[in-house]
Amino acid sequence: MAGVVREAREELGVDIAFERYLVLARAVFRFGNEAVPWQTHMFSASTPAGTLSPLDTDEIAEARWGTSAELLGPIRENLLATGRALWRYRVALHDAAVGALSADGS
């Protein structure tokens, strides 16, 4: 949980309150002849912060609040339109997280 709080601080510039574990996703990405196993852990959290201000600006250019409707609509469409596996993976993560949150009424 300390890693989740630390990453939120670095990537969003806010302190969070961890709520619950949502999703574990595993994938294998291929770069040339190399297979790279990957896993992603997703959590729900809350914050009273209204503004996001990433601290790790080498990795995160900007951040903003979004909605489930954006994730399932225009963001999803734009990511899938690239045809790239990395963005299909990201869409699958969004879908799984929204599904997990919807299952418990969040």
Steps between C-alpha positions, in 0.01 A plus 500: 500500500793736565597464133150601388511812717853585378409455132191718538716771656759480220261465207206711615651732761233416759468300818248219477303274731518141375154344465534155345682276257319481165687307234810293434577477127781303341634531147808418296630781282732422210786724394675345201590147610467581869194407707445724802256371763302786654246538773287792606324547833208742515349652813226741589586794720362838597644843554358836599737666248330686220812560292752246374862611474742216416838510672672259258484724194756287313247216486168687529448805280161587647206351687135589531186358649287298261177305503403140438305624198820646353693179565228289339438748217741739329816396685427134425431575134818705457720236666353216292534705180880491537497123437781459754499212748613723787190718464271195463646384831424840654140480373465153655623645831249785482219256418597269788526784753166653400345153513638435847375834626157450340469155656508648850290808417790753513 
